[in-house]
Amino acid sequence: MNRMKRIAFLIGLLLPVIGLGAKEGYMGVYLNNLGDAVRKAIGVESGVIIAEVIDGSPADSAGIKTGDVILAVNDEKINSVKEFNTMIFSHPNETIGLTVLRNKEEWKYKVKLGEREKKEININLSDSDEDKSGGVFGGGGGPIFLWVQPKLGEINNEITKVIGTGFNTSMWLNGGGGSGCIWENIRIGGMGGGGVQVKSGNERRAELSIGYGGFLMEYILSLGKAQFFIGTVLGGGGVELTISRVKGISWQDIWHNFSSDSVDADMYETYLECDFFHYQPYVGIQYPITPWCYLNLRGGYFGTSLGEWKEMGEPITGAPEINLSNYCASAGLIFGYFTK
């Protein structure tokens, strides 16, 4: 919703306070327009979908349910939320007939409307009767692949001396995520993932793994079929580094190395770990591939605040610096249902 339409909405809320006492019809539902993809998927040419039915309202008493698609009021087709509201507001305390699509079957209902003080007026501030940036509802989830660029200079310096090569400073973290709208154009959820790199040579092996997870919140705006959003992820994660030296040894040698304090043993391994706080501001776009599958693309910043390195739970003195903070990007497929 653009700035002028927000102003119009606020004016509508203030009018009752300054003395506008007209009555309007009340049914007790929150509605969304149907996008073209959804219309094709459910086989209708027009209608509006019920996002929520208010408990105890006339709609609730009549048996109307969330997810129903209202096709007609008093046998007149409904093409938009605005059109539906115009008809409902003009019939306070009257009984209306609804034609509803539920589970691909049409149902007929009689609803005795209530009444309330008029809360809003319609102010047309655009060339179209429709709000092209309409509200977004729905939810879904699926696989997400996040590209990060860790800065591993000091660790790579040590590994390269022994193995001959260091870890890549570009990684894909494989994972997933999901979210759902809690209010018009606002959705919350979570996402996370992890990735591993392994380098080996000269009877040595080094393994680096990075994992993260967190809570996300997004603000969404629709433009045509696409959804543009800005959001952030807040959470945590960890870095794990395992380095080992293994020569050809026997069963007896394993237990000898376990009991020996000598660093000259034929087998040596240590496991290091470091936790971090994670924040990821981003912008993105979500576009429908099918009515139930969406391509989700994001670009932003993978920010971290690292704790201290530990071995077997004990802090390590003089540990090298590692920096995971850098620009990032992600791509994923979201399976779900979104309306606007």
C-alpha positions, -999 to 999 in steps of 0.1 A, spaced: 0 0 0 15 33 -10 18 64 12 -13 81 -1 -35 50 4 -22 46 39 -32 82 46 -67 75 32 -70 45 54 -60 65 85 -86 92 75 -112 64 73 -104 53 109 -106 88 122 -140 97 108 -161 79 135 -142 99 161 -152 132 146 -188 123 143 -196 101 113 -223 79 127 -236 60 97 -242 23 100 -228 -4 78 -233 -41 73 -210 -65 92 -203 -101 84 -170 -107 103 -144 -120 78 -110 -109 65 -107 -113 28 -80 -114 0 -83 -110 -37 -75 -141 -58 -44 -139 -81 -45 -152 -117 -25 -183 -108 -48 -192 -79 -80 -187 -101 -66 -211 -127 -56 -236 -100 -91 -238 -85 -110 -233 -118 -128 -200 -112 -130 -168 -131 -137 -145 -101 -142 -145 -63 -124 -136 -31 -109 -159 -5 -116 -158 32 -84 -155 52 -100 -155 86 -135 -158 101 -140 -139 134 -154 -161 162 -190 -154 170 -195 -132 139 -225 -136 115 -203 -155 91 -192 -179 119 -228 -185 129 -238 -192 93 -211 -219 89 -187 -199 67 -151 -212 71 -115 -199 65 -103 -209 31 -138 -206 15 -139 -188 -18 -169 -164 -21 -181 -165 -57 -213 -144 -55 -235 -123 -32 -272 -125 -39 -263 -143 -72 -241 -113 -83 -205 -123 -91 -178 -109 -69 -145 -98 -86 -127 -81 -57 -126 -75 -20 -136 -38 -26 -167 -50 -46 -177 -74 -18 -173 -48 9 -194 -24 -10 -223 -49 -12 -220 -60 25 -217 -24 39 -249 -14 22 -271 -41 38 -269 -38 76 -292 -61 95 -303 -78 63 -301 -115 52 -279 -121 21 -272 -151 0 -237 -164 -5 -224 -187 -32 -192 -204 -18 -166 -227 -33 -153 -252 -8 -132 -283 -17 -141 -277 -54 -179 -279 -46 -203 -250 -46 -224 -243 -14 -252 -219 -8 -255 -200 25 -279 -175 41 -261 -150 63 -279 -125 86 -257 -95 87 -250 -74 117 -243 -37 119 -216 -14 132 -205 22 131 -190 30 97 -152 28 101 -139 37 67 -146 57 35 -133 49 0 -109 75 -14 -97 67 -49 -61 79 -52 -51 59 -83 -62 53 -118 -74 18 -109 -101 6 -85 -77 -22 -74 -47 -18 -50 -20 -33 -71 3 -37 -42 -24 -56 -22 -19 -75 11 -2 -108 11 -13 -139 31 -3 -175 32 28 -196 40 51 -224 29 86 -238 31 112 -257 12 150 -261 4 172 -231 6 209 -229 -6 229 -200 9 262 -188 -6 287 -174 19 323 -161 18 342 -169 50 376 -152 55 399 -180 66 434 -165 60 451 -175 92 437 -211 93 445 -215 56 481 -204 62 486 -233 86 468 -259 66 486 -250 34 520 -255 50 511 -291 57 486 -302 31 496 -279 3 462 -263 -2 437 -244 20 399 -242 23 379 -224 -4 367 -190 6 333 -196 -11 308 -221 3 272 -232 -3 253 -240 29 224 -264 22 193 -263 43 158 -251 43 132 -227 58 96 -218 60 74 -189 70 38 -178 73 20 -145 73 8 -134 108 -6 -101 95 -11 -84 61 23 -82 44 42 -95 75 55 -130 78 77 -149 103 94 -182 102 128 -197 103 157 -209 82 190 -227 86 216 -249 69 251 -261 69 281 -270 47 314 -289 49 348 -286 32 374 -314 33 411 -310 23 436 -339 24 471 -347 15 504 -359 29 486 -384 52 467 -354 67 431 -344 66 413 -311 75 376 -307 77 357 -274 81 320 -272 87 297 -242 92 261 -244 104 236 -217 112 199 -213 120 176 -186 131 143 -168 132 132 -146 103 108 -118 98 99 -102 64 78 -73 51 63 -81 17 49 -60 -12 32 -76 -42 36 -63 -77 18 -84 -103 27 -121 -97 59 -113 -79 64 -106 -42 92 -83 -31 104 -84 5 129 -70 29 138 -90 60 163 -103 85 174 -135 102 185 -136 138 200 -167 153 232 -186 159 255 -212 146 289 -228 149 322 -235 131 339 -268 135 374 -277 125 388 -312 126 424 -319 118 440 -354 118 471 -373 109 467 -410 101 493 -435 89 488 -472 83 484 -487 118 471 -518 134 443 -524 160 470 -525 187 485 -492 175 451 -475 180 450 -483 217 487 -475 220 481 -440 206 451 -436 229 471 -442 259 503 -424 247 510 -387 255 535 -385 226 527 -363 197 549 -386 176 521 -412 176 511 -426 142 475 -413 146 465 -378 158 432 -360 157 418 -329 173 384 -313 171 379 -275 175 347 -255 177 336 -220 178 300 -207 183 287 -175 168 257 -151 169 242 -146 134 223 -118 118 214 -116 81 196 -86 66 184 -91 31 162 -81 2 145 -106 -21 119 -116 -46 95 -146 -47 79 -156 -80 54 -184 -87 66 -212 -110 33 -230 -105 3 -221 -82 20 -240 -53 57 -236 -60 77 -204 -58 113 -194 -67 128 -175 -38 159 -153 -43 177 -133 -17 207 -110 -14 222 -96 17 249 -97 44 259 -127 65 270 -111 97 285 -129 127 299 -122 161 322 -151 171 329 -165 205 361 -182 215 377 -214 200 375 -245 222 389 -280 220 368 -306 238 350 -278 255 381 -261 268 392 -226 256 423 -224 233 448 -197 239 463 -178 209 437 -192 185 438 -176 149 412 -151 139 383 -163 116 358 -139 100 325 -152 85 310 -118 79 306 -110 43 280 -105 15 258 -135 8 231 -147 -16 205 -175 -15 182 -194 -38 154 -218 -29 121 -233 -38 91 -226 -16 61 -249 -16 30 -234 -2 1 -211 -9 1 -173 -10 -27 -149 -18 -29 -112 -24 
